[in-house]
Amino acid sequence: MLSRLLQRQTGWIVRDAEDKDRLASSTVYLAPAGYHLLVEEAGHLALSTEGPVRFARPSIDVLFESAAAAYRTGVVGVVLTGTNDDGAAGLAAIVARGGHAVVQDPATAERPAMPLAALATGINAAVLPLDDIGPYIGRLCSTEAIPA
């Protein structure tokens, strides 16, 4: 259902990731239910059934940490509304490797626990309302430089 909802909002391909998928531009990969999604150094994705992290599988921390290890400064991590602290450690890993962190403004989040947990790590993050996140990422990915 999530893939159909997202597909209506973008011209990109939206689909569940499969083990060993090669990353492709203009494609949104979703972690299938019950699997952690990881980014591998060679530009491929991997699926894992390792135990839950912070009570979640898939866990955004697992994805963020693997992406940070694979792409270092080329990663933009985004934490949106949510009910636990999943994503906080992974976003800190992205920043530690020189990547960019974006956090939804907790005041605009339906469930602010995840954005608040990410900010509580003390990382340098762009804190933005939901509607400003997409344009910000677009500028980050263009030739414009955006101060952190």
Buried (B, 14 or more C-beta within 10 A) or exposed (E): EEBEEBBEEEEEEBBBBEEEBEBEEEEBBBBBEEBBBBBBEEEBBBBBEEEEBBEBBBBBBBBBBBBBBBBEEEBBBBBBBBEEBBBBBBBBBBBEBEBBBBBBBBEBBEEBBBBBBBBEBEBEBBBBEEEBBEEBBEEBEEEEEEEE
